Amino acid sequence: MKEHSKMNEKILQRFFSRVDPILSHIASFHKALSVLVASNPTGAGLVWGAFHLLIEISTRTEGILSTILDLNWEISPRLDLFARWRQLFPDKDCKELSESIHKVYSELLKFWVDSIQYLRRGTLGKRISFITSPPLEANFNRTKLRIFTLTERVKDEVNFAHMRLVQGRLATIEAAVSHMSLPSADMFLPRTRIITHSRNHRFFGRQSILDRLDQVLRPNWTQCQRQFILYGPGGSGKTQIALEYTYRNMDHFKAVLWIMADSPEKIEQSFRHTAGLLGMEKSAQESSQAKTYVLQRLSSSEDEFLLCFDNADDMSLIHDCFPRSSRGSILITTRDAAKSEDYAKDTALVTDFNVEDGRDFLATHLPDLDPNSEQNARILTDISKFSHGFPLALSQIAAFIRSGGYSLDQFIEIYENKRENSRIFTHPIPDYHATLSTVWELSLCSLSGASRALLDTVSYLDPDSIPYELFQAAEEVQEESVAVRCLNQLAGPFALPQCLGDLKSQSMIQLNRTAETFSIHRFLQGKAYKELCSDSQRQRDTFEQVLFLLEKTQPVLDNTNRHWSEDRWEGAEKYLSHIKVLGAHFLESPSSFKGFENQIGKLTSQCAMYQFEKFHHQAANESFKMTKSIFGFAEQPDIVVLSDCHRIEARMFNELNEPLQSVQTGNASLEYAEEARRRSLITMDDGRIPRILTGLGNSYSQLGQYEKATEMQLEALKLGGSISGENDAIGIIQLNWGFLLYRQGKYEEAERVLRATLDAFPDMPPANYPLGNTYLALGKVDEAISEHLKGFELYKSRFGPQHAVNAKCMFKVGQILLRHKNEAHMAIPYLRQSFDIYKIQDAPYYNTQAASRGARMLGYALDAVGDISEAQRMLGIAWSLREKATGVRGSPFDTDDDYNAAMFYWDQ
């Protein structure tokens, strides 16, 4: 009995050892069956029923079962291939391939039917069949031979279909490249008017400066760019003069473009807005190429334009913002008198009005006064004298008199009383500032409580382009703190317009009703903030209110679910400069705002993440520094936010080719995340730690430390299996693992992993690039071209046609066509467009290192088609750029490795 049991056990063990390899292909069989269902449901039913019946009956016949299992084991791996081929090459495009696959399925069906018929016979029937008909094994072998022969035919059809697909894609991309929206010399500018301030209908005087501006900036027959700088102290009227000139002369220009130039964020934001109006695709406007696009459009156009840079007090911020054009006019306002002549030969110092002009300026702003009254004329003259003729002080005085309904005598009395009692004279300050400060305090006292509260909040914001909609959150303060609930005085449909009107009547703000924004002069904003700081509790309460308002403008981000979140930032960008100003105020006096570190730190970290996702690496770097400085004052910092902040910063360092800093920052992120997990602040399935680990794996790979990189990636893969919900972390981890295998020369494994990644995440363009390189290493040239073209299409749809990632895909296509297929004519358009995109990028990595490699490859392609002079020119450019990047001048003896060595490891 025991021996019989042991024998049965052995039979079962043998059976399952033979079945196990087939079980791994059950999923593949399911895919193949799905394909057959789509084309022939009846056949699908027969196949599935036959196979199910085959297994059921076969369990009774151990000997023949072994033979059947052997054949199934050899056939089943091909089912997955058929399913994937059918996905890649639909019936309507590849009928011959479809027919070949159907023939294979027919043979498979015949094989399974024969097997079932045999296995259903009784023992006597089986014995008779061995005598009266050829052995079943012989029939099976013939069937196997037919199946394998037909499979080879399918492979031939696949290769032919693939070649047709690649050629079609090459033709499509070549046509798309030839029609790309890169600026060309014959392009015309659309009629564009971007002016950030409304016209001042009470503008007065300055005719001599306006005449000089017109003389220098008006378009004429000369082929040179015209530039003019207005410089002078704050409040002298530089912006108002620039605005008046612009409104008077805009008809002379096809495009009028106004750039707010007092911070990097506002310069970038202005250029992005301008790029959209000049025709840049929306998907590309959010990238770092907007400024380049605008400058290219202006440089290549024959149309006249006026480009204004307002408040460029730090002239170094705009040193690379000028179009290289023989046309166009550029107007700059700045306080920096020392640098003015370095940027333009034509300049004008904007100073105060003389006494008579100041008197007349006041008279135009007080239209109810009797212009023939000698007493009025005398008082206006006195006011002009003690205000030193500065327009800002004079306009404040006029606004105070108008809004209060005062006579000139009444104003003088109020002014003198305020001046004698004002606390501003406890410190020596210039008379002009003393006058303006006195008038400021008078105006302040006349404001309503709600208007003064609005002015307090504005003192914490960027002074330009403050959106009305920022204050919509005042409707949502019921559940907030006592300080935040005070914002309810700005709630309601009429509260904000009334407050804005009140401030406007005192000449404290300027409204732009078209853009639904308002601005405040920097001097007045500084006075408001200084006055606010005199009351520490009001200073803290107002900070909390502004923090609440800005928090409401930002998207709710789950930083663990998505590698990119670019679509979630829409509408948040216009608040970045305001967040940075609030962060700067915190760092000026952190003790005044103790307890708000985590909230303001989270805001500035989101600001940095946005800038990183939009490829503004320099701005992101500054925002990351600010964030870490803010968290440094927290007694109990939010370690989850800190972990996310360090993780994204590590990604940035990785992309900037700084792997050592990336490792250091990534390890800090990992420490914060592990501590957060110990405190149950995050769960095992949220994806943070696997993302951090795979990022560290990339950094170690970049350093050539493959053993450590492998350890990181395998741990990330292990933990990634527990991630729940919609999450692209698994795809990113698999992608990085596949790329690491490629870096180590394990090409077959890399192909398998990267192919599986794209099967699961077809819209992940970073995977196409390493897979294309992997195919090339395996000698699969056409497959390599196809993958790089797919990557190009996906990147273009996500980032627009002029992004640097497009250039690297196009470079690879051109390189493969030239080096591996000897098709120089086809390679040239790809290599040329790749070089053209690289050279217009802002980052030196692209416009120098990558451009040198691109120019060299283009030079060799041109040489191959006999265009010797152009080839020599491009090679000369490549050699010069290499010298600029590495300090070593290029030469004809350079190798591809010399140029690849300067590239980011992912792009090599």
ABEGO torsion letter per residue (X at the ends): XAAAAAAAAAAAAAAAAAAAAAAAAAAAAAAAAAAAAAABAAAAAAAAAAAAAAAAAAAABAAAAAAAAAAAAAAAAAAAAAAAAAAABBAAABAAAAAAAAAAAAAAAAAAAAAAAAAABBAAAAAAAAAABBBAAAAAAAAAAAAAAAAAAAAAAAAAAAAAAAAAAAAAAAAAAAABABBBAABBBBBBBBBABBBBAABBEGAAAAAAAAAAABBBABBBBBBBBBBEBBGAGAAAAAAAAAAAAAAABABBBBBBAABAAAAAAAAAAAAAAAGBBAAAAABAAAAAAAAAAAAABABBBBBBBBGBABAAAAAAABBBBABEBBBBBBABAAAAAAABABBBBBBBBBAAAAAAAAAAABAABBAABAAAAAAAAAAAAAAGGBAAAAAAAAAAAAAAGBBAAAAAAAAAAAAAABAAAABBBBAAAAAAAAAAAAAAAABBAAAAAAAAAAAABBABGBBAAAAAAAAAAAABBAAAAAAAAABEAAAAAAAAAAAAAAGABBBBAAAGBBBBBAAAAAAAAAAAAABAAAAAAAAAAAAAAAAAABBBBBAAABABAAAAABGAAAAAAAAAAAAAAAAABAAAABGAAAAAAAAAAAAAAAAAAAGBAAAAAAAAAAAAAAAAABABBBAAAAAAAAAAAAAAAAAAGBAAAAAAAAAAAAAAAAAAAAAGABBAAAGAAAAAAAAAAAAAAAAGBAAAAAAAAAAAAAAAAABBEBBAAAAAAAAAAAAAAAAAGBAAAAAAAAAAAAAABAABAAAAAAAAAAAAAAGBAAAAAAAAAAAAAAAAAAAEAABAAAAAAAAAAAAAAAAAAGBAAAAAAAAAAAAAAAAABABAAAAAAAAAAAAAAAAAAAAAAGBAAAAAAAAAAAAAAAAAAAGBBBBAABBAAAAAAABBAAAX
